[in-house]
Amino acid sequence: MPLQSMTGFARREGTVGRYRWAWELRSVNGKGLDLRLRFPPGLEQMETEVRKQLTERFSRGNMQISLSVTAAEAQLEAVLNKEALNAVMALRTELGDLVDPSPLRLDTLLTIRGLVDFREAKDDEEAMAGRDRAILDGLADALADLQAMREGEGDALARLLHGQIDRIASLTVVVENDPSRTPQEIARRLAGQVAALIEGVPSLDRERLHAEAALLATKADLREEIDRLKAHVLAARDLLEKGGPVGRKLDFLAQEFNRESNTICSKSNAAAVTTAGIELKVVIDQFREQVQNLE
């Protein structure tokens, strides 16, 4: 599955009948999937279907989804008040010869208050259902655009993250191969420290000093940290290759990378190892910052 960034934007618009609709989708980083939907009055019933389509495609991101729908010129229809017309005709009959016997003209009828009412025509149910289907089809297209943008951003992030992981791996090798970590160098350095202590304080127990020196050498060894860094590198590469919503797992690995680099810096007794450890921390911080953008 492709990696996805949580950042994206999409807009789709179209017309159906006398209606013009537009979807606008915005997505930014988020711990989970937070959906904020906005519909025009009368279309709130679409919310369930919209949420369903979103959750099928995305698992993380703060998303703002808005729909606007506008109608073209209003279509008016004349509504005749038949009861009022019947009352008018009955009155005319009752008055008989007292009024003009010629047929009533339409313009005369229109002047009678309440006889004819003009109001906006309503579309029938079939037309409204067709409009709603077209709007939801437009949403599917907008979601595809948003996903494509997020995947494009995710691809760029993947290339960057691969480079940072490669750098972490190479710095781990630098630490592992530093001459200060060879048994001979460790023994030489500790022997010199023990000799200096004995020379300064002859009364010190030599056997106890040698035992303490051996303990310190064990504590200062970086083998475990190096092995864990290598394992984390393999795990991170595997997650990037697998793709999909792996942002949280990579964020956890970034924390583990940082833990090991901190330990290396605290245990280091050589300038080259300390320098590599500090650079590790810089690269790991950059790695974690980019991982925050992944779904």
C-alpha positions in Angstrom: 0.0 0.0 0.0 1.3 3.5 -0.8 2.3 5.7 2.1 0.1 8.8 2.7 0.9 12.1 4.1 -1.9 13.6 6.2 -1.7 16.9 4.3 -3.9 17.4 1.3 -6.5 19.5 -0.5 -9.2 18.7 -3.1 -12.1 20.6 -4.8 -14.7 19.3 -7.1 -17.7 21.1 -8.5 -20.4 20.5 -11.0 -24.0 21.1 -12.0 -27.1 18.9 -12.1 -30.4 20.2 -13.3 -30.7 23.8 -12.0 -28.3 23.1 -9.1 -24.6 23.9 -8.8 -22.6 22.0 -6.2 -19.0 22.2 -4.9 -17.1 20.0 -2.5 -14.0 21.3 -0.7 -11.7 19.0 1.3 -8.8 19.9 3.5 -6.6 17.6 5.5 -3.8 18.3 8.0 -1.9 16.3 10.6 -3.9 14.7 13.4 -3.5 11.9 16.1 -6.6 10.2 14.7 -9.3 10.7 12.1 -11.1 13.9 13.1 -13.9 14.8 10.7 -15.6 18.2 10.6 -18.4 18.3 8.1 -20.5 21.2 6.9 -23.6 20.9 4.8 -26.1 23.4 3.5 -29.6 23.3 5.1 -31.6 20.4 4.0 -28.7 18.1 3.1 -27.6 17.0 6.5 -28.9 13.5 5.7 -25.8 13.0 3.6 -23.5 13.0 6.7 -23.7 9.2 7.3 -22.7 8.3 3.8 -19.9 11.0 3.7 -18.5 9.7 7.0 -18.6 6.1 5.6 -16.7 7.1 2.5 -14.0 9.0 4.4 -13.4 6.2 7.0 -13.0 3.7 4.2 -10.2 5.7 2.6 -8.4 7.3 5.5 -7.3 6.4 9.0 -5.7 9.6 10.3 -5.8 13.4 9.8 -7.9 16.4 10.8 -10.3 16.9 7.9 -12.6 19.7 7.0 -15.3 18.7 4.5 -17.7 21.4 3.2 -20.4 21.2 0.6 -22.1 24.2 -1.0 -25.2 23.9 -3.2 -26.8 26.8 -5.1 -29.9 26.9 -7.3 -30.2 28.7 -10.5 -33.1 31.2 -11.2 -36.1 30.3 -9.1 -38.9 28.6 -10.9 -42.3 30.1 -10.0 -45.7 28.4 -10.2 -49.2 29.9 -9.8 -51.3 28.3 -7.1 -55.1 28.9 -7.4 -57.2 29.2 -4.3 -60.2 27.3 -5.5 -62.2 28.1 -2.5 -61.7 31.8 -3.0 -62.6 31.5 -6.7 -65.8 29.6 -5.9 -66.7 32.3 -3.4 -66.1 35.0 -6.0 -68.2 33.2 -8.6 -71.0 32.6 -6.1 -71.0 36.3 -5.2 -71.2 37.3 -8.9 -74.2 35.0 -9.4 -75.9 36.4 -6.3 -75.4 40.0 -7.5 -76.9 39.1 -10.9 -77.8 42.2 -13.0 -76.1 44.5 -10.5 -72.7 43.7 -12.0 -71.3 43.6 -15.5 -72.5 40.3 -17.0 -69.4 39.9 -19.3 -67.0 37.0 -18.5 -64.4 37.7 -15.8 -61.0 38.6 -17.3 -57.8 37.0 -16.0 -56.2 40.3 -15.2 -59.3 41.1 -13.1 -59.0 37.8 -11.2 -55.3 38.4 -10.5 -56.2 41.6 -8.8 -58.3 39.8 -6.2 -56.2 39.3 -3.1 -55.7 35.7 -2.1 -57.1 34.3 -5.3 -53.8 33.4 -6.9 -50.5 32.9 -5.1 -47.1 32.7 -6.8 -44.4 30.6 -5.1 -41.1 28.8 -5.9 -41.8 25.5 -7.6 -40.4 22.5 -5.8 -38.6 19.7 -7.7 -40.2 16.3 -7.5 -38.7 13.5 -5.4 -37.0 11.8 -8.4 -35.3 15.0 -9.4 -34.0 15.6 -5.9 -32.8 12.0 -5.6 -30.9 12.5 -8.9 -29.3 15.7 -7.6 -28.2 14.0 -4.4 -26.7 11.0 -6.3 -24.7 13.5 -8.5 -23.4 15.3 -5.5 -22.2 12.1 -3.8 -20.6 11.0 -7.1 -18.7 14.3 -7.0 -17.6 13.5 -3.4 -16.1 10.2 -4.5 -14.1 12.1 -7.2 -13.0 14.7 -4.6 -11.9 11.9 -2.2 -9.9 10.2 -5.0 -8.1 13.6 -5.7 -7.4 14.0 -2.0 -6.0 10.5 -1.7 -3.9 11.0 -4.8 -2.4 14.2 -3.3 -1.7 12.5 0.1 -0.1 9.6 -1.6 2.1 11.9 -3.7 3.2 13.7 -0.6 3.7 10.3 1.1 6.0 9.1 -1.7 8.1 12.2 -1.3 8.3 11.6 2.4 9.2 8.0 1.9 12.3 8.9 -0.2 13.3 11.4 2.5 12.8 8.9 5.3 14.8 6.2 3.4 17.7 8.6 3.2 17.6 9.4 6.9 17.4 5.7 7.8 20.4 5.1 5.6 22.3 7.8 7.5 21.3 6.3 10.8 22.6 3.0 9.6 25.9 4.4 8.4 26.5 6.4 11.7 25.7 3.2 13.6 28.5 1.5 11.7 30.8 4.4 12.5 30.2 3.9 16.2 30.6 0.1 15.9 33.9 0.3 14.0 35.5 3.1 16.1 38.9 1.9 17.3 38.1 2.9 20.9 35.7 0.0 21.0 38.3 -2.8 20.4 39.1 -5.0 23.4 42.7 -4.1 23.1 42.0 -0.3 23.3 39.6 -0.7 26.2 42.1 -2.9 28.1 44.9 -0.4 27.4 42.8 2.6 28.5 41.6 0.9 31.7 45.1 -0.4 32.5 46.4 3.1 32.3 43.7 4.4 34.6 44.3 1.6 37.1 48.0 2.2 37.1 47.5 6.0 37.7 45.2 5.2 40.7 47.7 2.8 42.2 50.6 5.2 41.7 48.6 8.0 43.4 47.2 5.9 46.2 49.5 2.8 46.8 47.2 1.5 49.6 44.3 0.7 47.2 43.4 -2.9 46.8 44.7 -3.9 43.3 42.3 -6.8 42.9 39.4 -4.7 43.8 40.5 -2.0 41.3 40.8 -4.6 38.6 37.3 -5.9 39.4 35.8 -2.4 39.3 37.6 -1.7 36.1 36.1 -4.8 34.5 32.7 -3.8 35.7 33.1 -0.3 34.2 34.3 -1.8 30.9 31.1 -3.9 30.8 28.8 -0.9 31.5 30.6 1.2 28.9 30.2 -1.4 26.2 27.9 -0.2 23.3 27.2 -3.7 21.8 23.5 -3.8 22.9 22.8 -0.2 21.7 24.4 -0.9 18.4 22.5 -4.2 17.9 19.2 -2.4 18.8 19.9 0.4 16.4 20.5 -2.1 13.6 17.2 -3.9 14.5 15.3 -0.6 14.5 16.8 0.3 11.1 15.6 -3.0 9.6 12.1 -2.5 11.2 11.8 1.0 9.8 12.8 -0.1 6.3 10.3 -2.9 6.5 7.5 -0.5 7.5 8.3 1.9 4.7 8.2 -0.9 2.2 4.9 -2.3 3.5 3.3 1.2 3.3 -0.2 2.0 4.5 -0.9 3.8 7.8 2.4 3.2 9.5 3.0 6.7 10.9 2.4 5.7 14.5 4.8 2.7 14.3 7.5 4.8 12.8 7.0 7.4 15.4 7.6 4.8 18.1 10.7 3.6 16.3 11.9 7.2 16.2 11.6 7.3 20.0 13.6 4.1 20.3 16.3 5.4 17.9 16.5 8.5 20.2 16.8 6.3 23.3 19.8 4.4 21.9 21.6 7.5 20.7 21.2 9.1 24.1 22.7 6.0 25.7 25.6 6.0 23.3 26.4 9.6 24.0 26.3 9.0 27.8 28.5 5.9 27.6 31.0 7.3 25.1 34.6 7.6 26.1 35.9 8.7 22.7 35.5 11.9 20.8 34.7 10.2 17.5 31.9 8.1 19.1 30.5 11.2 20.8 30.5 13.1 17.6 28.7 10.2 15.8 26.2 10.0 18.6 25.4 13.7 18.4 24.9 13.5 14.7 22.7 10.4 15.2 20.5 12.5 17.5 20.2 15.3 14.8 19.3 12.8 12.1 16.8 11.0 14.4 15.1 14.4 15.3 14.8 15.1 11.6 13.4 11.6 11.0 10.8 12.0 13.7 9.7 15.4 12.5 9.0 14.0 9.1 7.3 10.9 10.5 4.8 13.2 12.2 3.4 14.0 8.7 2.6 10.3 7.8 -0.8 8.7 8.2 
